[in-house]
Amino acid sequence: MGRDRQAGSRQYKDYAPETAERLRMIVQGKSLGFTLSEIKQLLDEWSGGAIPKPDQIKIIERKIAEVMEKMQQLDAIKSYLVAKLSRLNEEG
């Protein structure tokens, strides 16, 4: 996996490039809204070439649809909160 190295009072690990890339993909996947379970499946299958291109496209399109739905839900919550705040400010 990695080997330890010392830099002053701090301990660091050097990772193989493929391990560092896998970690970057995990972080990026989480920031894009994928669950850890989804990320694991994608990493295992995608990087192994087990997911054909049409299936990769479907996975991405499905995630886009999920993100759009979440955005609509958040927009509805925001609208409610803005209206509530406006009413409270009007009341004085």
N, CA, C and O atoms as a CHARMM CRD file, in Angstrom:
* protein
*
  368
    1    1 MET  N      0.83900  -1.18500   0.00000 PROA 1      0.00000
    2    1 MET  CA     0.00000   0.00000   0.00000 PROA 1      0.00000
    3    1 MET  C      0.87800   1.24000   0.00000 PROA 1      0.00000
    4    1 MET  O      1.01600   1.88700  -1.03800 PROA 1      0.00000
    5    2 GLY  N      1.45700   1.57900   1.09700 PROA 2      0.00000
    6    2 GLY  CA     2.30100   2.75600   1.15900 PROA 2      0.00000
    7    2 GLY  C      3.42800   2.53100   2.14200 PROA 2      0.00000
    8    2 GLY  O      3.37500   1.61900   2.96700 PROA 2      0.00000
    9    3 ARG  N      4.43100   3.35300   2.05000 PROA 3      0.00000
   10    3 ARG  CA     5.51700   3.22800   3.01700 PROA 3      0.00000
   11    3 ARG  C      5.60700   4.53800   3.78400 PROA 3      0.00000
   12    3 ARG  O      5.37500   5.61900   3.24200 PROA 3      0.00000
   13    4 ASP  N      5.95300   4.40800   5.06400 PROA 4      0.00000
   14    4 ASP  CA     6.03800   5.57600   5.93000 PROA 4      0.00000
   15    4 ASP  C      7.33600   6.32900   5.68100 PROA 4      0.00000
   16    4 ASP  O      8.37000   5.74500   5.35700 PROA 4      0.00000
   17    5 ARG  N      7.24700   7.65100   5.84400 PROA 5      0.00000
   18    5 ARG  CA     8.46000   8.46500   5.81400 PROA 5      0.00000
   19    5 ARG  C      8.28700   9.57600   6.84100 PROA 5      0.00000
   20    5 ARG  O      7.16800  10.00600   7.12200 PROA 5      0.00000
   21    6 GLN  N      9.37700  10.02500   7.38300 PROA 6      0.00000
   22    6 GLN  CA     9.38900  11.04400   8.42900 PROA 6      0.00000
   23    6 GLN  C      9.78200  12.38000   7.82200 PROA 6      0.00000
   24    6 GLN  O     10.71700  12.46400   7.02700 PROA 6      0.00000
   25    7 ALA  N      9.05100  13.43300   8.21100 PROA 7      0.00000
   26    7 ALA  CA     9.40200  14.79400   7.79700 PROA 7      0.00000
   27    7 ALA  C      9.24800  15.66400   9.03400 PROA 7      0.00000
   28    7 ALA  O      8.14600  16.10100   9.36400 PROA 7      0.00000
   29    8 GLY  N     10.34900  15.90900   9.70700 PROA 8      0.00000
   30    8 GLY  CA    10.27700  16.63200  10.97100 PROA 8      0.00000
   31    8 GLY  C      9.57900  15.75900  11.98700 PROA 8      0.00000
   32    8 GLY  O      9.94800  14.60100  12.18700 PROA 8      0.00000
   33    9 SER  N      8.56300  16.31900  12.63100 PROA 9      0.00000
   34    9 SER  CA     7.83500  15.54300  13.63300 PROA 9      0.00000
   35    9 SER  C      6.61500  14.84300  13.04200 PROA 9      0.00000
   36    9 SER  O      5.85900  14.19100  13.76200 PROA 9      0.00000
   37   10 ARG  N      6.42800  14.97900  11.74500 PROA 10     0.00000
   38   10 ARG  CA     5.24500  14.38800  11.09900 PROA 10     0.00000
   39   10 ARG  C      5.60000  13.10000  10.37000 PROA 10     0.00000
   40   10 ARG  O      6.69700  12.93300   9.83800 PROA 10     0.00000
   41   11 GLN  N      4.62400  12.19600  10.36900 PROA 11     0.00000
   42   11 GLN  CA     4.75500  10.92500   9.67000 PROA 11     0.00000
   43   11 GLN  C      3.89800  10.97600   8.40700 PROA 11     0.00000
   44   11 GLN  O      2.72100  11.33100   8.47900 PROA 11     0.00000
   45   12 TYR  N      4.45500  10.63400   7.27200 PROA 12     0.00000
   46   12 TYR  CA     3.74600  10.64700   5.99800 PROA 12     0.00000
   47   12 TYR  C      3.80800   9.26600   5.36800 PROA 12     0.00000
   48   12 TYR  O      4.68000   8.45800   5.68500 PROA 12     0.00000
   49   13 LYS  N      2.86600   9.01300   4.46800 PROA 13     0.00000
   50   13 LYS  CA     2.88800   7.77100   3.69500 PROA 13     0.00000
   51   13 LYS  C      3.04600   8.11700   2.22800 PROA 13     0.00000
   52   13 LYS  O      2.43800   9.06500   1.73200 PROA 13     0.00000
   53   14 ASP  N      3.86100   7.34700   1.54700 PROA 14     0.00000
   54   14 ASP  CA     3.96900   7.44100   0.09800 PROA 14     0.00000
   55   14 ASP  C      3.13200   6.31000  -0.48500 PROA 14     0.00000
   56   14 ASP  O      3.32500   5.14300  -0.14400 PROA 14     0.00000
   57   15 TYR  N      2.20300   6.66300  -1.36400 PROA 15     0.00000
   58   15 TYR  CA     1.33100   5.66600  -1.97400 PROA 15     0.00000
   59   15 TYR  C      1.69500   5.47600  -3.43300 PROA 15     0.00000
   60   15 TYR  O      2.21900   6.37700  -4.08800 PROA 15     0.00000
   61   16 ALA  N      1.40600   4.29200  -3.91900 PROA 16     0.00000
   62   16 ALA  CA     1.59900   4.00200  -5.34500 PROA 16     0.00000
   63   16 ALA  C      0.65100   4.89900  -6.13400 PROA 16     0.00000
   64   16 ALA  O     -0.42200   5.24200  -5.63700 PROA 16     0.00000
   65   17 PRO  N      1.02200   5.28200  -7.34500 PROA 17     0.00000
   66   17 PRO  CA     0.16800   6.17700  -8.14000 PROA 17     0.00000
   67   17 PRO  C     -1.26000   5.64900  -8.31000 PROA 17     0.00000
   68   17 PRO  O     -2.20900   6.43300  -8.26800 PROA 17     0.00000
   69   18 GLU  N     -1.43400   4.33100  -8.50300 PROA 18     0.00000
   70   18 GLU  CA    -2.78400   3.79300  -8.67800 PROA 18     0.00000
   71   18 GLU  C     -3.61000   3.89600  -7.39300 PROA 18     0.00000
   72   18 GLU  O     -4.82900   4.05700  -7.45700 PROA 18     0.00000
   73   19 THR  N     -2.96400   3.80400  -6.23500 PROA 19     0.00000
   74   19 THR  CA    -3.66700   3.96400  -4.96700 PROA 19     0.00000
   75   19 THR  C     -4.07900   5.41700  -4.77500 PROA 19     0.00000
   76   19 THR  O     -5.19500   5.69800  -4.33700 PROA 19     0.00000
   77   20 ALA  N     -3.18400   6.33500  -5.09900 PROA 20     0.00000
   78   20 ALA  CA    -3.50700   7.76300  -4.99000 PROA 20     0.00000
   79   20 ALA  C     -4.64800   8.12100  -5.93500 PROA 20     0.00000
   80   20 ALA  O     -5.52100   8.90800  -5.57100 PROA 20     0.00000
   81   21 GLU  N     -4.65800   7.55600  -7.14600 PROA 21     0.00000
   82   21 GLU  CA    -5.73400   7.81600  -8.11100 PROA 21     0.00000
   83   21 GLU  C     -7.06000   7.27100  -7.58600 PROA 21     0.00000
   84   21 GLU  O     -8.09800   7.91900  -7.72800 PROA 21     0.00000
   85   22 ARG  N     -7.03100   6.10300  -6.99000 PROA 22     0.00000
   86   22 ARG  CA    -8.25000   5.50000  -6.40600 PROA 22     0.00000
   87   22 ARG  C     -8.80400   6.39200  -5.29800 PROA 22     0.00000
   88   22 ARG  O    -10.01500   6.59400  -5.21100 PROA 22     0.00000
   89   23 LEU  N     -7.92800   6.92300  -4.45600 PROA 23     0.00000
   90   23 LEU  CA    -8.36100   7.83200  -3.39200 PROA 23     0.00000
   91   23 LEU  C     -8.98000   9.10500  -3.96400 PROA 23     0.00000
   92   23 LEU  O     -9.99200   9.58900  -3.45800 PROA 23     0.00000
   93   24 ARG  N     -8.36700   9.64700  -5.02200 PROA 24     0.00000
   94   24 ARG  CA    -8.92700  10.83900  -5.68400 PROA 24     0.00000
   95   24 ARG  C    -10.32200  10.54800  -6.24200 PROA 24     0.00000
   96   24 ARG  O    -11.22100  11.38300  -6.14500 PROA 24     0.00000
   97   25 MET  N    -10.49500   9.36700  -6.82300 PROA 25     0.00000
   98   25 MET  CA   -11.79200   8.99200  -7.37900 PROA 25     0.00000
   99   25 MET  C    -12.84400   8.84800  -6.27500 PROA 25     0.00000
  100   25 MET  O    -14.00300   9.20800  -6.47900 PROA 25     0.00000
  101   26 ILE  N    -12.45800   8.33700  -5.12800 PROA 26     0.00000
  102   26 ILE  CA   -13.38800   8.21000  -4.00000 PROA 26     0.00000
  103   26 ILE  C    -13.83300   9.58300  -3.53300 PROA 26     0.00000
  104   26 ILE  O    -15.02600   9.82700  -3.34600 PROA 26     0.00000
  105   27 VAL  N    -12.87700  10.47700  -3.34400 PROA 27     0.00000
  106   27 VAL  CA   -13.20000  11.83200  -2.89300 PROA 27     0.00000
  107   27 VAL  C    -14.08700  12.54200  -3.91500 PROA 27     0.00000
  108   27 VAL  O    -15.07600  13.18000  -3.55500 PROA 27     0.00000
  109   28 GLN  N    -13.72700  12.42500  -5.17900 PROA 28     0.00000
  110   28 GLN  CA   -14.51600  13.07100  -6.23100 PROA 28     0.00000
  111   28 GLN  C    -15.91100  12.45700  -6.30700 PROA 28     0.00000
  112   28 GLN  O    -16.89100  13.18300  -6.47100 PROA 28     0.00000
  113   29 GLY  N    -16.01600  11.14500  -6.19200 PROA 29     0.00000
  114   29 GLY  CA   -17.30700  10.47700  -6.22300 PROA 29     0.00000
  115   29 GLY  C    -18.20900  10.93500  -5.09700 PROA 29     0.00000
  116   29 GLY  O    -19.40000  11.16600  -5.30600 PROA 29     0.00000
  117   30 LYS  N    -17.64700  11.06900  -3.89700 PROA 30     0.00000
  118   30 LYS  CA   -18.43300  11.55200  -2.75200 PROA 30     0.00000
  119   30 LYS  C    -18.90800  12.97500  -3.00900 PROA 30     0.00000
  120   30 LYS  O    -20.05500  13.30400  -2.70700 PROA 30     0.00000
  121   31 SER  N    -18.05500  13.81600  -3.55700 PROA 31     0.00000
  122   31 SER  CA   -18.45100  15.20600  -3.80700 PROA 31     0.00000
  123   31 SER  C    -19.51400  15.29500  -4.89600 PROA 31     0.00000
  124   31 SER  O    -20.23800  16.28800  -4.97200 PROA 31     0.00000
  125   32 LEU  N    -19.61600  14.26900  -5.73900 PROA 32     0.00000
  126   32 LEU  CA   -20.61600  14.25500  -6.79900 PROA 32     0.00000
  127   32 LEU  C    -21.91600  13.58800  -6.36400 PROA 32     0.00000
  128   32 LEU  O    -22.85700  13.48100  -7.15100 PROA 32     0.00000
  129   33 GLY  N    -21.96800  13.13900  -5.11100 PROA 33     0.00000
  130   33 GLY  CA   -23.20700  12.57900  -4.59000 PROA 33     0.00000
  131   33 GLY  C    -23.32200  11.07500  -4.65800 PROA 33     0.00000
  132   33 GLY  O    -24.38800  10.53300  -4.36400 PROA 33     0.00000
  133   34 PHE  N    -22.26900  10.38300  -5.03400 PROA 34     0.00000
  134   34 PHE  CA   -22.31800   8.93000  -5.04200 PROA 34     0.00000
  135   34 PHE  C    -22.13000   8.40800  -3.62000 PROA 34     0.00000
  136   34 PHE  O    -21.35800   8.97100  -2.84500 PROA 34     0.00000
  137   35 THR  N    -22.83800   7.33000  -3.27900 PROA 35     0.00000
  138   35 THR  CA   -22.64500   6.70900  -1.97300 PROA 35     0.00000
  139   35 THR  C    -21.34500   5.91200  -2.00300 PROA 35     0.00000
  140   35 THR  O    -20.82300   5.60800  -3.07500 PROA 35     0.00000
  141   36 LEU  N    -20.82600   5.57400  -0.82700 PROA 36     0.00000
  142   36 LEU  CA   -19.59900   4.76800  -0.79000 PROA 36     0.00000
  143   36 LEU  C    -19.82100   3.41300  -1.44900 PROA 36     0.00000
  144   36 LEU  O    -18.92000   2.88100  -2.09700 PROA 36     0.00000
  145   37 SER  N    -21.01100   2.85600  -1.28600 PROA 37     0.00000
  146   37 SER  CA   -21.33000   1.58200  -1.92600 PROA 37     0.00000
  147   37 SER  C    -21.29900   1.71200  -3.44800 PROA 37     0.00000
  148   37 SER  O    -20.75400   0.85200  -4.13900 PROA 37     0.00000
  149   38 GLU  N    -21.88900   2.79800  -3.96700 PROA 38     0.00000
  150   38 GLU  CA   -21.85800   3.02900  -5.41200 PROA 38     0.00000
  151   38 GLU  C    -20.43600   3.23700  -5.90100 PROA 38     0.00000
  152   38 GLU  O    -20.05600   2.72600  -6.95400 PROA 38     0.00000
  153   39 ILE  N    -19.65000   3.98300  -5.14000 PROA 39     0.00000
  154   39 ILE  CA   -18.26300   4.24500  -5.52800 PROA 39     0.00000
  155   39 ILE  C    -17.47500   2.94600  -5.57200 PROA 39     0.00000
  156   39 ILE  O    -16.71000   2.70800  -6.50600 PROA 39     0.00000
  157   40 LYS  N    -17.66400   2.10300  -4.55700 PROA 40     0.00000
  158   40 LYS  CA   -16.95300   0.81800  -4.53400 PROA 40     0.00000
  159   40 LYS  C    -17.30200  -0.01000  -5.76600 PROA 40     0.00000
  160   40 LYS  O    -16.41700  -0.54900  -6.43100 PROA 40     0.00000
  161   41 GLN  N    -18.59100  -0.10900  -6.06500 PROA 41     0.00000
  162   41 GLN  CA   -19.02200  -0.87600  -7.23300 PROA 41     0.00000
  163   41 GLN  C    -18.42100  -0.29900  -8.51600 PROA 41     0.00000
  164   41 GLN  O    -17.91600  -1.03200  -9.36700 PROA 41     0.00000
  165   42 LEU  N    -18.48600   1.02200  -8.63600 PROA 42     0.00000
  166   42 LEU  CA   -17.94200   1.65800  -9.83800 PROA 42     0.00000
  167   42 LEU  C    -16.44100   1.44000  -9.96000 PROA 42     0.00000
  168   42 LEU  O    -15.93900   1.13200 -11.04100 PROA 42     0.00000
  169   43 LEU  N    -15.73100   1.60000  -8.85800 PROA 43     0.00000
  170   43 LEU  CA   -14.27900   1.41000  -8.90100 PROA 43     0.00000
  171   43 LEU  C    -13.92800  -0.02500  -9.27200 PROA 43     0.00000
  172   43 LEU  O    -13.04800  -0.27100 -10.09500 PROA 43     0.00000
  173   44 ASP  N    -14.63400  -0.97000  -8.64900 PROA 44     0.00000
  174   44 ASP  CA   -14.33400  -2.37900  -8.90900 PROA 44     0.00000
  175   44 ASP  C    -14.62100  -2.75800 -10.35100 PROA 44     0.00000
  176   44 ASP  O    -13.82200  -3.43500 -10.99700 PROA 44     0.00000
  177   45 GLU  N    -15.76800  -2.31700 -10.84900 PROA 45     0.00000
  178   45 GLU  CA   -16.18900  -2.73600 -12.18500 PROA 45     0.00000
  179   45 GLU  C    -15.65600  -1.82100 -13.28300 PROA 45     0.00000
  180   45 GLU  O    -15.19200  -2.29100 -14.32200 PROA 45     0.00000
  181   46 TRP  N    -15.72700  -0.50200 -13.04400 PROA 46     0.00000
  182   46 TRP  CA   -15.33900   0.47100 -14.06700 PROA 46     0.00000
  183   46 TRP  C    -13.85200   0.34500 -14.38100 PROA 46     0.00000
  184   46 TRP  O    -13.45200   0.24000 -15.54000 PROA 46     0.00000
  185   47 SER  N    -13.04300   0.35800 -13.32200 PROA 47     0.00000
  186   47 SER  CA   -11.59700   0.32500 -13.55700 PROA 47     0.00000
  187   47 SER  C    -11.15300  -1.02000 -14.11800 PROA 47     0.00000
  188   47 SER  O    -10.11300  -1.11400 -14.77100 PROA 47     0.00000
  189   48 GLY  N    -11.94200  -2.06000 -13.86200 PROA 48     0.00000
  190   48 GLY  CA   -11.60300  -3.36700 -14.41200 PROA 48     0.00000
  191   48 GLY  C    -12.10900  -3.56700 -15.82300 PROA 48     0.00000
  192   48 GLY  O    -11.89900  -4.62000 -16.42400 PROA 48     0.00000
  193   49 GLY  N    -12.78400  -2.54300 -16.35800 PROA 49     0.00000
  194   49 GLY  CA   -13.31100  -2.62700 -17.71000 PROA 49     0.00000
  195   49 GLY  C    -14.54800  -3.49700 -17.81300 PROA 49     0.00000
  196   49 GLY  O    -14.94100  -3.87900 -18.91500 PROA 49     0.00000
  197   50 ALA  N    -15.17800  -3.82200 -16.67200 PROA 50     0.00000
  198   50 ALA  CA   -16.33200  -4.71600 -16.66900 PROA 50     0.00000
  199   50 ALA  C    -17.63300  -4.00700 -17.03700 PROA 50     0.00000
  200   50 ALA  O    -18.62900  -4.66900 -17.32800 PROA 50     0.00000
  201   51 ILE  N    -17.64400  -2.68000 -17.02900 PROA 51     0.00000
  202   51 ILE  CA   -18.86300  -1.94900 -17.36500 PROA 51     0.00000
  203   51 ILE  C    -18.72800  -1.42500 -18.79200 PROA 51     0.00000
  204   51 ILE  O    -17.87500  -0.58300 -19.07300 PROA 51     0.00000
  205   52 PRO  N    -19.57600  -1.93000 -19.69100 PROA 52     0.00000
  206   52 PRO  CA   -19.51200  -1.44000 -21.07800 PROA 52     0.00000
  207   52 PRO  C    -19.89500   0.04000 -21.14800 PROA 52     0.00000
  208   52 PRO  O    -20.60000   0.55900 -20.28200 PROA 52     0.00000
  209   53 LYS  N    -19.41900   0.69800 -22.19000 PROA 53     0.00000
  210   53 LYS  CA   -19.65100   2.13200 -22.35100 PROA 53     0.00000
  211   53 LYS  C    -21.12800   2.50600 -22.27600 PROA 53     0.00000
  212   53 LYS  O    -21.45000   3.48400 -21.60000 PROA 53     0.00000
  213   54 PRO  N    -22.05200   1.78600 -22.93100 PROA 54     0.00000
  214   54 PRO  CA   -23.47200   2.16100 -22.81600 PROA 54     0.00000
  215   54 PRO  C    -23.98300   2.11200 -21.36800 PROA 54     0.00000
  216   54 PRO  O    -24.81200   2.93000 -20.97100 PROA 54     0.00000
  217   55 ASP  N    -23.48500   1.15200 -20.58900 PROA 55     0.00000
  218   55 ASP  CA   -23.88700   1.07000 -19.17700 PROA 55     0.00000
  219   55 ASP  C    -23.27800   2.21600 -18.36400 PROA 55     0.00000
  220   55 ASP  O    -23.91400   2.74300 -17.45100 PROA 55     0.00000
  221   56 GLN  N    -22.04200   2.59700 -18.70400 PROA 56     0.00000
  222   56 GLN  CA   -21.42300   3.74300 -18.03700 PROA 56     0.00000
  223   56 GLN  C    -22.27500   4.98900 -18.26600 PROA 56     0.00000
  224   56 GLN  O    -22.50900   5.77500 -17.34800 PROA 56     0.00000
  225   57 ILE  N    -22.73400   5.15400 -19.50300 PROA 57     0.00000
  226   57 ILE  CA   -23.57700   6.31400 -19.84000 PROA 57     0.00000
  227   57 ILE  C    -24.86500   6.28100 -19.03300 PROA 57     0.00000
  228   57 ILE  O    -25.29200   7.31000 -18.50900 PROA 57     0.00000
  229   58 LYS  N    -25.49900   5.10000 -18.92400 PROA 58     0.00000
  230   58 LYS  CA   -26.73600   4.96800 -18.14600 PROA 58     0.00000
  231   58 LYS  C    -26.51500   5.31000 -16.67600 PROA 58     0.00000
  232   58 LYS  O    -27.35300   5.97000 -16.06000 PROA 58     0.00000
  233   59 ILE  N    -25.40600   4.87100 -16.11600 PROA 59     0.00000
  234   59 ILE  CA   -25.09500   5.15900 -14.71100 PROA 59     0.00000
  235   59 ILE  C    -24.97900   6.66600 -14.50700 PROA 59     0.00000
  236   59 ILE  O    -25.53200   7.21700 -13.55500 PROA 59     0.00000
  237   60 ILE  N    -24.26200   7.31900 -15.40000 PROA 60     0.00000
  238   60 ILE  CA   -24.06500   8.76800 -15.28400 PROA 60     0.00000
  239   60 ILE  C    -25.38300   9.50500 -15.48300 PROA 60     0.00000
  240   60 ILE  O    -25.68400  10.45100 -14.75500 PROA 60     0.00000
  241   61 GLU  N    -26.17100   9.07300 -16.46900 PROA 61     0.00000
  242   61 GLU  CA   -27.46500   9.72400 -16.70300 PROA 61     0.00000
  243   61 GLU  C    -28.39900   9.55300 -15.50200 PROA 61     0.00000
  244   61 GLU  O    -29.12200  10.48000 -15.13800 PROA 61     0.00000
  245   62 ARG  N    -28.38100   8.37100 -14.89200 PROA 62     0.00000
  246   62 ARG  CA   -29.20600   8.12500 -13.70000 PROA 62     0.00000
  247   62 ARG  C    -28.77700   9.03900 -12.55000 PROA 62     0.00000
  248   62 ARG  O    -29.62100   9.57600 -11.83200 PROA 62     0.00000
  249   63 LYS  N    -27.48100   9.21200 -12.38100 PROA 63     0.00000
  250   63 LYS  CA   -26.99000  10.08000 -11.30700 PROA 63     0.00000
  251   63 LYS  C    -27.35800  11.52800 -11.59200 PROA 63     0.00000
  252   63 LYS  O    -27.69500  12.26800 -10.66900 PROA 63     0.00000
  253   64 ILE  N    -27.30100  11.94200 -12.84000 PROA 64     0.00000
  254   64 ILE  CA   -27.71800  13.30800 -13.20700 PROA 64     0.00000
  255   64 ILE  C    -29.18100  13.51100 -12.84400 PROA 64     0.00000
  256   64 ILE  O    -29.54400  14.54600 -12.28600 PROA 64     0.00000
  257   65 ALA  N    -30.02900  12.52400 -13.15700 PROA 65     0.00000
  258   65 ALA  CA   -31.45300  12.62000 -12.83000 PROA 65     0.00000
  259   65 ALA  C    -31.65900  12.73700 -11.31900 PROA 65     0.00000
  260   65 ALA  O    -32.49900  13.51400 -10.86500 PROA 65     0.00000
  261   66 GLU  N    -30.89700  11.96800 -10.54200 PROA 66     0.00000
  262   66 GLU  CA   -30.99000  12.03900  -9.07900 PROA 66     0.00000
  263   66 GLU  C    -30.58400  13.42100  -8.58100 PROA 66     0.00000
  264   66 GLU  O    -31.24100  13.98800  -7.70700 PROA 66     0.00000
  265   67 VAL  N    -29.51500  13.95500  -9.13000 PROA 67     0.00000
  266   67 VAL  CA   -29.04800  15.27900  -8.72300 PROA 67     0.00000
  267   67 VAL  C    -30.09000  16.34400  -9.06500 PROA 67     0.00000
  268   67 VAL  O    -30.35000  17.24500  -8.26600 PROA 67     0.00000
  269   68 MET  N    -30.68200  16.23600 -10.25000 PROA 68     0.00000
  270   68 MET  CA   -31.72200  17.19900 -10.64400 PROA 68     0.00000
  271   68 MET  C    -32.91200  17.13300  -9.68900 PROA 68     0.00000
  272   68 MET  O    -33.46700  18.16700  -9.31700 PROA 68     0.00000
  273   69 GLU  N    -33.30600  15.92800  -9.29300 PROA 69     0.00000
  274   69 GLU  CA   -34.42200  15.77800  -8.35300 PROA 69     0.00000
  275   69 GLU  C    -34.08500  16.40900  -7.00200 PROA 69     0.00000
  276   69 GLU  O    -34.91700  17.09100  -6.40200 PROA 69     0.00000
  277   70 LYS  N    -32.87000  16.17800  -6.53400 PROA 70     0.00000
  278   70 LYS  CA   -32.44300  16.78500  -5.26600 PROA 70     0.00000
  279   70 LYS  C    -32.44600  18.30700  -5.36800 PROA 70     0.00000
  280   70 LYS  O    -32.83100  18.99900  -4.42600 PROA 70     0.00000
  281   71 MET  N    -32.01400  18.82500  -6.52300 PROA 71     0.00000
  282   71 MET  CA   -31.99700  20.27300  -6.72200 PROA 71     0.00000
  283   71 MET  C    -33.41300  20.83700  -6.65200 PROA 71     0.00000
  284   71 MET  O    -33.63300  21.89500  -6.06100 PROA 71     0.00000
  285   72 GLN  N    -34.37300  20.13500  -7.25300 PROA 72     0.00000
  286   72 GLN  CA   -35.76600  20.58500  -7.19700 PROA 72     0.00000
  287   72 GLN  C    -36.28600  20.57100  -5.76700 PROA 72     0.00000
  288   72 GLN  O    -36.99000  21.49000  -5.34800 PROA 72     0.00000
  289   73 GLN  N    -35.93700  19.52400  -5.01800 PROA 73     0.00000
  290   73 GLN  CA   -36.36500  19.44500  -3.61600 PROA 73     0.00000
  291   73 GLN  C    -35.75500  20.58500  -2.80700 PROA 73     0.00000
  292   73 GLN  O    -36.44100  21.21800  -2.00400 PROA 73     0.00000
  293   74 LEU  N    -34.48400  20.84100  -3.01500 PROA 74     0.00000
  294   74 LEU  CA   -33.82100  21.92800  -2.29200 PROA 74     0.00000
  295   74 LEU  C    -34.38800  23.28300  -2.68300 PROA 74     0.00000
  296   74 LEU  O    -34.50800  24.16900  -1.83700 PROA 74     0.00000
  297   75 ASP  N    -34.73600  23.45400  -3.94700 PROA 75     0.00000
  298   75 ASP  CA   -35.33500  24.70400  -4.39800 PROA 75     0.00000
  299   75 ASP  C    -36.69100  24.92100  -3.72700 PROA 75     0.00000
  300   75 ASP  O    -37.02200  26.04600  -3.35300 PROA 75     0.00000
  301   76 ALA  N    -37.47700  23.85400  -3.57200 PROA 76     0.00000
  302   76 ALA  CA   -38.77200  23.95900  -2.89400 PROA 76     0.00000
  303   76 ALA  C    -38.58100  24.34100  -1.43100 PROA 76     0.00000
  304   76 ALA  O    -39.32700  25.16500  -0.90300 PROA 76     0.00000
  305   77 ILE  N    -37.60500  23.75800  -0.78500 PROA 77     0.00000
  306   77 ILE  CA   -37.30700  24.09700   0.61200 PROA 77     0.00000
  307   77 ILE  C    -36.87700  25.55200   0.71100 PROA 77     0.00000
  308   77 ILE  O    -37.32500  26.27900   1.59700 PROA 77     0.00000
  309   78 LYS  N    -36.01000  25.97400  -0.19800 PROA 78     0.00000
  310   78 LYS  CA   -35.53700  27.35900  -0.20500 PROA 78     0.00000
  311   78 LYS  C    -36.71100  28.31800  -0.38800 PROA 78     0.00000
  312   78 LYS  O    -36.80200  29.32300   0.31700 PROA 78     0.00000
  313   79 SER  N    -37.60500  28.02100  -1.32300 PROA 79     0.00000
  314   79 SER  CA   -38.76400  28.88800  -1.55800 PROA 79     0.00000
  315   79 SER  C    -39.61600  29.00900  -0.30400 PROA 79     0.00000
  316   79 SER  O    -40.06300  30.10000   0.04800 PROA 79     0.00000
  317   80 TYR  N    -39.83700  27.89800   0.36000 PROA 80     0.00000
  318   80 TYR  CA   -40.61800  27.91700   1.60000 PROA 80     0.00000
  319   80 TYR  C    -39.93400  28.79500   2.64300 PROA 80     0.00000
  320   80 TYR  O    -40.57800  29.63200   3.27600 PROA 80     0.00000
  321   81 LEU  N    -38.63900  28.60400   2.81900 PROA 81     0.00000
  322   81 LEU  CA   -37.91000  29.36000   3.84000 PROA 81     0.00000
  323   81 LEU  C    -37.88000  30.85200   3.52400 PROA 81     0.00000
  324   81 LEU  O    -38.01800  31.67500   4.42900 PROA 81     0.00000
  325   82 VAL  N    -37.70200  31.20700   2.26500 PROA 82     0.00000
  326   82 VAL  CA   -37.70100  32.61800   1.87000 PROA 82     0.00000
  327   82 VAL  C    -39.06500  33.23800   2.15500 PROA 82     0.00000
  328   82 VAL  O    -39.14400  34.35300   2.67000 PROA 82     0.00000
  329   83 ALA  N    -40.13800  32.52200   1.82500 PROA 83     0.00000
  330   83 ALA  CA   -41.48700  33.03500   2.09100 PROA 83     0.00000
  331   83 ALA  C    -41.72700  33.17600   3.58900 PROA 83     0.00000
  332   83 ALA  O    -42.30000  34.17000   4.03400 PROA 83     0.00000
  333   84 LYS  N    -41.30000  32.20400   4.35800 PROA 84     0.00000
  334   84 LYS  CA   -41.45500  32.25400   5.81800 PROA 84     0.00000
  335   84 LYS  C    -40.68800  33.43900   6.39400 PROA 84     0.00000
  336   84 LYS  O    -41.20800  34.16600   7.24100 PROA 84     0.00000
  337   85 LEU  N    -39.46900  33.63200   5.94300 PROA 85     0.00000
  338   85 LEU  CA   -38.66500  34.74600   6.41200 PROA 85     0.00000
  339   85 LEU  C    -39.30400  36.07900   6.04900 PROA 85     0.00000
  340   85 LEU  O    -39.30800  37.00700   6.85900 PROA 85     0.00000
  341   86 SER  N    -39.83200  36.18000   4.86600 PROA 86     0.00000
  342   86 SER  CA   -40.50400  37.40900   4.41900 PROA 86     0.00000
  343   86 SER  C    -41.71000  37.71100   5.31400 PROA 86     0.00000
  344   86 SER  O    -41.91100  38.85300   5.72700 PROA 86     0.00000
  345   87 ARG  N    -42.51200  36.68000   5.61000 PROA 87     0.00000
  346   87 ARG  CA   -43.66700  36.88300   6.49300 PROA 87     0.00000
  347   87 ARG  C    -43.24400  37.31900   7.89000 PROA 87     0.00000
  348   87 ARG  O    -43.86700  38.19500   8.48900 PROA 87     0.00000
  349   88 LEU  N    -42.19800  36.71500   8.39800 PROA 88     0.00000
  350   88 LEU  CA   -41.72200  37.07400   9.73800 PROA 88     0.00000
  351   88 LEU  C    -41.21500  38.50800   9.76400 PROA 88     0.00000
  352   88 LEU  O    -41.46200  39.23600  10.72600 PROA 88     0.00000
  353   89 ASN  N    -40.51500  38.91500   8.72800 PROA 89     0.00000
  354   89 ASN  CA   -40.01700  40.29900   8.65200 PROA 89     0.00000
  355   89 ASN  C    -41.15500  41.30200   8.53400 PROA 89     0.00000
  356   89 ASN  O    -41.07500  42.39900   9.08700 PROA 89     0.00000
  357   90 GLU  N    -42.20400  40.93600   7.82300 PROA 90     0.00000
  358   90 GLU  CA   -43.37700  41.83200   7.66900 PROA 90     0.00000
  359   90 GLU  C    -44.11800  41.99400   8.99300 PROA 90     0.00000
  360   90 GLU  O    -44.68900  43.05100   9.26300 PROA 90     0.00000
  361   91 GLU  N    -44.11100  40.95500   9.81200 PROA 91     0.00000
  362   91 GLU  CA   -44.82200  40.99800  11.09200 PROA 91     0.00000
  363   91 GLU  C    -44.10300  41.92000  12.08000 PROA 91     0.00000
  364   91 GLU  O    -44.70100  42.43300  13.02600 PROA 91     0.00000
  365   92 GLY  N    -42.86900  42.10500  11.84600 PROA 92     0.00000
  366   92 GLY  CA   -42.19400  43.08800  12.58200 PROA 92     0.00000
  367   92 GLY  C    -41.36400  42.88800  13.68700 PROA 92     0.00000
  368   92 GLY  O    -40.83100  43.84900  14.24100 PROA 92     0.00000
